[in-house]
Amino acid sequence: MFPSLLIVDDEPSILQTLGGLLTDEGFEVITAANGYEALKKIENESPDLVLLDIWMPGIDGIETLKEIKKAAPYIPVIIITGHGTIETAVRATKLGAFDLIEKPLSIDKVLVSIHNALNFRRLEEENRYLRKKTIEKHSVTGNSPRTLALKSQIATAAPSDAWILIKGENGTGKELVARNIHHLSPRADQPLIEVNCAAIPEELIESDLFGHEKGAFTEATIKKRGKLELANNGTLFLDEIGDMSLKTQGKILRVLQEQKFQRVGGGRTLTVDVRVIAATSKDLSKEIREGNFREELYYRLNVIPIEVPALRDRIEDLPALVEIFLAECAKQNKTRRKMSPAALALLQRYPWPGNVRELKNLVERLAIVGQSEVIDVGDLPALYNPQAPGSAAAAENHLFAIDNLAKAKSAFERAYLHHKLTQHDHDLAETARAIGMKAADLGQLLKNTL
């Protein structure tokens, strides 16, 4: 299919000559003698590119350009002028013109400009498509009332530049929400930089956030740009902000308020422009009362609070989530599996303490180890299937059958820790955080009980 070009000029000789030359070059040519006619043809025929004369009776080229950009902002416009001035070129460029060509026209220059504009449009279309796919990839799945309310909050918050605090249990998808907000924001073309406040040792978090100069400390053999600097003009995502130390909270509060900082070991003040999104699985109000979180930082972050519901509170979304996870597994395993309605119904009765993360881990495991195309009730592990040997119901009967209280407590502790480790994919640190223990204490307890 040949690209279509609309030539807009009040001189019939230009329309005839230029139109004939471009037709010979393989383009489909449409012509218009004035701005009004051009706007009608754009509406009816949607050309791939417009060649627009500046000086015309009625509405001139500049006014026509304004209207074109309102009606069809993605159509590239090349301005043709017989009285080219710097002022005209600047004004046309600000209004969105792709290029400006002076009369008398050189067909070679016109062709180069047309091909450049069409290539630019193709790249823009590809970028829009990739951005659409990125937004879809990071969008929240489901149509339950709680999920629809969450989507509405995201759509409202994303276009602003306000700081956001995302709250929710472990495994609910707080990072997904942060990414969705970023990709729907005006900063979508700029970086989203994540800082996992729970995973970075306190002695390294300043270097990680602010960067360091060469020689600032023993290990600083090269200069390093910090994540705050990398996020300039984009979004800084502070995940698990509740796990950040009070000392670091004080430093980051000042830096985020002023958007100015110095690298560790440096003397030059750097200025950045970042939007901050924070997330936590902790009750920060409780942490403030207990002296673990700075109240001023909480109020600075909590401009727009967003609560991500637990999976049990939006259980209607489970079938859609399972479908997405199975489709993702099929890309890797080359085998497309389905889940039976009976198995889905059984999973919808489970409380999902590990939330969406636990569901994803289960689906991936079932997709890998499953032998048949359909995952059925019998394929579900005992934890999710009350009918299976070793299920929670069977474990409960076993506990109640123990006559000695001390032995029953010990048996429950073993079953509880095994259950929690399974939920968190045998991640010791994650399990310890979920049950309110230190990882070292949990490790010692596991040695004694399992």
N, C-alpha and C positions, 0 to 999 in steps of 0.2 A: 504494500500500500504506500502510495507516494505522499509525502508531506504536503499539506495544503497551506498556502500563503495568502493572506489578505493584503492587497496593496491599496492604500488610502491616499488619494491625491486629487486635487481639483483640476489638474492639467491632463486633458485626454491623451496628449502625446506621451506623457510619462506612463500612464496606465497601459497604453498600447505597446510602447517600446519595451518597457521593463517587464510587462506581463508576458510578451512574446518570448523574450530572452529566457525568463525563468521557466516558462512552459517547455522550451527546448531543452532545459537542464533537467527536466523530469519532474518538476513540481506541478501540483494542481493549483492553479491561480484563480483567486476571486478578487474582484475589484470593487471599490466604492469611491464616489466622487466627493464625499464630505463626511464629517464626523457622525452625523445622525444615521446616515446610511451604513456606516461602518459598524456602529453599535448594534443595529438590527441584524446585520449579517453575522456578527460574532455570536449573537444570541441564537440565531437559526442554524448556522453552519459550523460553529466552533472550530475555527482554523487553528493550525498548529503554531502559527507565527504571524505577526502583523508588521508590515512596513508602513510607517505613518509619517505623512508630511506635516511639518510644523505650521506653515502658513496656509490657512484655508479660510474661506468665508464661513460665516455662522460660528460654530464652536471650533476654535483652532486646535492644533495638534496637542498642545499641553492639556487643555480641558478634556479633549477626547482621551488622552492617555490616563487622566484621573479616572474617567468613567470606565475605561477598559479594566483598570486595576481593581475597581470596585466589583465589576461584574464577573471578570475572569482573571483573577490575580496570577494564575499559573501560565498564562499565554505570554511568551516573550515579545516585547515590542522594540523594533529598531526604528529610531527617529531619522527622518530624511529632512534636511534643511538646506536652503539656498543662502541663508544668512547666518551661518554658524558663529556663535559667540560662546565664550567661556561661561557666561551667565546662563545662557540657554542650556548648555550641556550639563552644567551642575544641577539646574532645576529639573531637567528631564531625568537625570540619574537618580536624584532624590525621590522622584515620583515612581521610580521602578523601571525606567527604560534600560534595555540591555546594552544598546550601543547607539551611537549617533554618526551618521554618514552625511557628508556634504555633497551638494550638487556642484558641478555636473557629476553624475554618478559613474563610477568605474565598476563594471560588472564583476571584475575580479574581487574588488573590495566588498561588494554586496554579497557575493557568494561565500566569501570567507566569513563574513559577519553572520550570514544565515546559518551556515553549518555550525559555527561556534554556539549560536543561540539554541539551535535544535539539540546539540549535544548537552548543553547546560540544562535544557528542559528534561532531557532523558535522565540525567543524573539526579535532578530534583525529584522526578517521579520515582526513581529507584530509592532515593533517600526517604521519601514519604512512605513507600511500601515497607521498607525495612523498619522505619519508626513505628508504623502500624503493627507490624509483626512483633516488635519489641514490647509495645504497649500490651498487646494481646498476651504475650508470654508472661508478663509480670502483673497481669490483671487478676483481681480476686475472683475466684470461681464460685458460682452458685447464685440462686435467686430466692433464698429464704428471706424472711423479713429482716433478720439481723444483718445478713449480707448486703441486702439492698440498701439498708441504712448506712452501712460502712462505705459502700460505693458512692453514695450521695455525699458523705463527709469528704471522701477523697476528691471528688469532682469539685466540691466547693473550695477546699483548701489548696489544691494544686496550683491554680493560676496566681495565687498571691505569693508574696515573699515572706510571709509570716513564719515564725518558728513553730515547729510541731513536736508534740510529745506523744508517741505511740505507746499505749499500754496494752498488756495482754499476757496470758500465761506462756510458758515455754512451749514452742512448737506450734503456735497459732498462725505464724506467717507475718510477723511484724516487719521483717526485712523486705518481704514481698510488697507490703503496703508502702514502705518507704520508697522502693524502686518505682512503684506505680505512680506515686506522687511526683517523683522527680521527672519521669518520662512524660507526664502530662503538664509539666510546668514550663514557663518560658526559658528555663535553664536546661531544657532537655538535651540541647546540643553540646552542653558543657559536661565536665566529669561529675560522676557521683562517687565520692571517696568514702569508704567505710572504715570506721575505727571500732574494733571490738574491745571495749573497755574492760571486759572480764578476762581477756586472753593476754593482754600486754602487761608484763611486770611493771610495778610502779616506778622502778628506777629507770625504765626505758620509755615510759609513755611520753615524757616531754620531748625526747629526741624523735619519737615516732610522730608526734603531733606537729612540733615546731621545726624539726630538722636540726642539723648541727653543722658546724664548721669543721674543717680538717684540723685534727689535733685538739678538739674540745675536751676529749677524754681518751683514755688509752686505746680503746677499740675504734676510735674515729679516725681511720686512715684516709678517708676521702670525705669531701663535702656531701651532705645529704639534704635534699629537699624534704620537708615534712609534709604530712598529709593535709594540713591546713593550707599550705602553699599550693599543693597539687589540686586542691578543690577550688582554687580561685575562679570566680565567676560561675561556679557550679554549686553542688550541694555536698555538705559534710554530714555523714550519717554516723551518729554516736550510738552504737548498739550496746545494750546493757549498761546504760549510763549510771544505774544504781550501784554498780560494782566499782566505780571510780573512787579513788581515795579522796578524803577531804582536802588534803594538800593540793592534789591535782585539780580538784573541783574549783578551788579558789583561783588558781592560775588560769584555768580555761575560761572561767566566768569573765575575768578581766579582759582576756584576749578576744573573746567572742563579742563582748560588748563594744570594744574599741575597734575590732577587726585589724589590729596592729600587733606585731610581735617581733621578737628577735630569735634567730636560730641559737641553739645552745652553743656557747662559746663565741657568739658573734656580737658585733656592736651596731650593726646597721638595722634600722627599723623597717620592717616590711609591712605593706598594707595589702589586704585582701578584701574581696567581696564574696562572701559565702552565705548560703542559706543553710540553716541548721535544722536537721531532723534528728531527734533522739528517740530511743526506744528503751523500755524496761519491762521486766517481768515482776519487779518488786513493787510493793505499795510505798511509794515515795513519801506520802504523808506520814506513814508510820516510821519510815526511816528518818524523817526530819525530827519527829518527836523523840526518837532514840539517839539523836545526835550524829547520825551516820550520813546525812545529806544536807547540803546547804539550802536553806529556804530561798535565798535570793536567786540561786541558780534554778531551782524548781520553777519559780514564777517567771523567770526569763525564758525557760524552755516551753512552759505550758501555755503559750499563747493560743494555740489551737490543740486541744486534747482530742485524741482519737483512740477509742477503745476497740481492740480486735477481739471479737467474741471467740470463746472456746468452741471446739468442734461439737461438743455435746449440746451447745446452745444454738447450733445451726445444723442439726443432724440431717435435715432435709437435703443438704448439699452433698452428702456423702456419695451417693451414686455418681454424680457429676465429677467429683474429685477422683473416684476410683477409675472412671473412664479415662480421665486425663493421664493418670499415673500409668495405667496399662498401655496407653498409646505411646508414652515416653519409653516404657520398657521395650515395646515392640521395635522401636528404632534401633535399639542396641542388640536385642536378642533375635531379631528377625522373625519372631513368632508372635502373632497377635492373639492374645487370650481375652476371654470375656468372663464375667462373673455372673453366676446364676442369681435370679431374683431372691431365692431362698437364702443364699449366702449374704447378699446385700442386706436383706431384712435382719439377719442375725447380727451383722456388724452395726446396724443402726440401733441395736439395743445395748451395745457396749458403751461404757461411759467415756472412753478415750481420754484418760488422764494425760497422755503424751500428745494429744491433739493431732493436727494435720501431719506433723512430722512422724508420729507413730503410725498413722494410717499409710503414709507413703512408704515407710520401711516395710510394713507388712505386705503391701501390694507388690513391691519389688521382689520380696522374698518368695511370694506365691507365684509370681510370673517366672522366676528363675527355676524353682524346684518343681513346678507343676508339670505333670505328664500329659494332661489332656487339654483340649482347646478351651473347655469351660471349667472355671474354678468353682467348685461346689462346696456345700456345707462340710462334707467329709475332708476337704483339703485345708480347712481352717484349723490353726493350732488350738490347743486346749484352752488357752487364755481367752480366746474369743468365741469358743464353742462350748456351751454348757453341757452338750450331749457327749462330748469327747472324754475318753479316759484321761485323768490328770487335769481336768478343767477346774475352774474356780469352785464350781458346785461340789465336785468330788473332793477338792482340797478342803473345803469347808467341812464336809462330812468327816474327813480324816481328822481334822483338828478337834472337832467335838467328840470324837471317839477316844481322845487321849484323856486319861483320868487324872494325871498329875499336872498341876497348874504350871510348875516350872518348866516341864517338858513341853507343854502346850505353848508357852511363851517363846521357848527356843525354836519350836517348829514354825510358829507364826513368823518369827524374825527371819528365819531362813527363807520361807516362802515369799515374804514381803520384799526382801532384798533381791531375790532372784527375779521377782516380778518387775521391780523398778529397773534393774539392770537391763532386762529384756526390752522394756519400754524405750530406754535411751540407748539402744543398740550397743550395750556393754561399754558405753563411754563413762569411765569412772568419775571424771570431773563434772560432767553434765548431770549424772545421777546424784552425786553429792550435793550439787547446787539445788536440784529439784526437791530433795528431801530435807534440806536445811542442815547439812553436815559439811565438815571440812573433808576434802578429798583424802588426806592422810588418815583421818580417823575412820573414814569409810573403808579404806584399804585394809586397815588393821582389823576392823570388825569382820570383813569378808574372810580374812585368814582364819578367824576364830569360829565362823559360823558355816561357811560353805565348803 
